[in-house]
Amino acid sequence: MFVKEKLESLVAEMFEKRIYLDEAVREFEKKFILNALAQTGGNQTKAAEVLGLHRNTLNRKIGQYKLNGRAK
C-alpha cells in the first residue's frame, strides 16, 4: 500500500497547488512513457508493449509531448 499512500499524498499536494487534472494527467503520462522508453533502451515497440499501447499510439504521444523517443 506504500504506492497508494504516496499517490494520495501527491494528489492532495497537487490539489492544494491548484494543478488541474489535464496538466496532472499530461505530466504523469509523459513520465510514464519516458520511464518505459528508458527501461526498454529506447525500443518503442517494447515500450508500447510494456505500456499496453499500440506502437502507433505511443509514437503519436511521443510527438504530442515532443519527447525524443529515445532512452535518456
SERO-4910 file (N, C-alpha, C, O; in steps of 0.05 Angstrom, whole numbers):
BEGIN
 pado doro    nc1    nc2    nc3   cac1   cac2   cac3    cc1    cc2    cc3    oc1    oc2    oc3
  Met    A     16    -24      0      0      0      0     17     25      0      6     47      0
  Phe    A     43     23      0     60     46      1     56     64    -23     55     88    -21
  Val    A     53     52    -47     49     68    -71     22     83    -70     21    106    -78
  Lys    A      2     70    -60    -24     82    -58    -23    107    -39    -35    127    -45
  Glu    A     -8    104    -17     -6    126      2     10    150    -11      3    173     -7
  Lys    A     31    143    -26     46    164    -39     29    178    -60     30    203    -63
  Leu    A     13    163    -74     -4    175    -95    -25    193    -82    -30    215    -92
  Glu    A    -37    184    -60    -57    200    -47    -45    226    -37    -57    248    -38
  Ser    A    -20    225    -26     -6    249    -17      0    268    -40     -4    292    -37
  Leu    A      9    257    -62     15    273    -85    -10    287    -96     -9    310   -103
  Val    A    -32    272    -98    -57    283   -108    -66    306    -90    -74    327    -99
  Ala    A    -64    302    -63    -72    323    -45    -54    348    -48    -64    371    -48
  Glu    A    -28    344    -52    -10    367    -56    -16    381    -82    -16    406    -83
  Met    A    -21    366   -103    -28    379   -129    -54    394   -127    -57    415   -139
  Phe    A    -73    383   -113    -99    397   -109    -95    423    -95   -107    443   -102
  Glu    A    -79    423    -73    -73    447    -58    -60    468    -75    -65    492    -72
  Lys    A    -43    460    -94    -28    479   -111    -44    486   -136    -34    500   -153
  Arg    A    -69    476   -137    -87    482   -159    -77    473   -186    -79    488   -206
  Ile    A    -65    450   -186    -57    438   -212    -81    423   -223    -92    405   -210
  Tyr    A    -88    431   -247   -112    419   -259   -108    391   -268    -86    382   -274
  Leu    A   -130    376   -270   -129    348   -277   -115    343   -304    -98    325   -306
  Asp    A   -121    359   -324   -109    354   -351    -79    358   -350    -64    343   -363
  Glu    A    -69    377   -334    -40    380   -331    -28    357   -316     -6    347   -323
  Ala    A    -41    348   -295    -31    326   -279    -29    300   -296    -10    286   -295
  Val    A    -50    295   -312    -51    271   -329    -29    273   -350    -15    253   -355
  Arg    A    -26    296   -362     -5    300   -382     23    295   -371     38    280   -384
  Glu    A     29    306   -348     55    302   -336     59    273   -328     81    262   -332
  Phe    A     39    260   -317     41    232   -309     46    215   -334     64    197   -334
  Glu    A     31    220   -355     34    204   -380     62    208   -392     75    188   -400
  Lys    A     72    232   -392     99    237   -402    120    222   -386    138    209   -398
  Lys    A    118    223   -360    138    209   -343    136    179   -347    156    165   -348
  Phe    A    111    169   -349    107    140   -353    120    131   -379    133    110   -380
  Ile    A    115    146   -400    127    140   -426    157    141   -426    170    122   -435
  Leu    A    168    162   -414    197    164   -413    209    142   -397    231    132   -404
  Asn    A    196    133   -375    206    111   -359    206     85   -375    225     70   -374
  Ala    A    184     80   -390    182     56   -406    204     56   -428    216     35   -433
  Leu    A    209     79   -440    230     81   -460    257     76   -448    274     62   -460
  Ala    A    262     86   -424    288     82   -411    291     52   -404    313     41   -407
  Gln    A    270     40   -394    271     12   -386    275     -7   -410    285    -29   -407
  Thr    A    267      2   -434    270    -15   -458    292     -6   -476    294    -14   -499
  Gly    A    310     11   -466    332     20   -481    324     37   -506    339     38   -526
  Gly    A    301     50   -504    292     67   -526    276     51   -547    269     63   -568
  Asn    A    272     26   -543    257     10   -563    228     16   -560    215      8   -541
  Gln    A    217     30   -580    189     39   -579    169     16   -580    148     17   -568
  Thr    A    176     -5   -595    158    -28   -597    155    -41   -570    133    -48   -561
  Lys    A    178    -46   -556    178    -58   -530    165    -40   -509    150    -49   -492
  Ala    A    170    -14   -511    159      6   -492    128      6   -495    114      7   -475
  Ala    A    119      5   -520     90      5   -525     77    -20   -512     56    -19   -500
  Glu    A     91    -43   -515     81    -68   -503     80    -66   -473     60    -74   -461
  Val    A    101    -55   -461    102    -51   -432     79    -33   -422     67    -38   -401
  Leu    A     73    -13   -438     53      7   -431     25     -3   -437      5      9   -428
  Gly    A     23    -24   -453     -4    -34   -461    -16    -17   -483    -40    -14   -485
  Leu    A      1     -5   -500     -8     12   -522      0      0   -548     18    -17   -550
  His    A    -13      8   -570     -4      1   -597     20     19   -602     21     42   -593
  Arg    A     39     10   -618     63     25   -623     56     52   -637     69     72   -631
  Asn    A     36     52   -654     28     77   -667     17     98   -647     22    122   -650
  Thr    A      3     88   -627     -7    106   -605     16    118   -590     16    141   -584
  Leu    A     35    101   -583     59    110   -569     74    131   -586     81    152   -576
  Asn    A     77    126   -611     91    144   -629     76    171   -630     89    192   -630
  Arg    A     50    170   -631     34    195   -632     37    211   -606     40    235   -607
  Lys    A     38    197   -583     41    210   -558     69    222   -555     73    243   -543
  Ile    A     89    208   -565    117    219   -565    118    245   -580    130    264   -572
  Gly    A    104    246   -603    103    270   -619     86    292   -605     94    315   -604
  Gln    A     64    284   -593     46    303   -579     61    317   -556     58    341   -552
  Tyr    A     76    301   -541     90    312   -518    118    322   -525    133    331   -508
  Lys    A    126    320   -551    152    329   -560    175    316   -545    194    328   -537
  Leu    A    171    289   -542    192    273   -529    211    264   -552    203    262   -575
  Asn    A    235    257   -545    254    249   -566    250    220   -573    262    211   -594
  Gly    A    235    204   -558    230    177   -566    253    158   -561    253    135   -569
  Arg    A    274    167   -547    297    150   -540    301    150   -511    292    168   -496
  Ala    A    316    130   -501    323    129   -473    342    151   -466    358    160   -482
  Lys    A    340    160   -441    358    181   -432    378    170   -413    395    185   -403
***
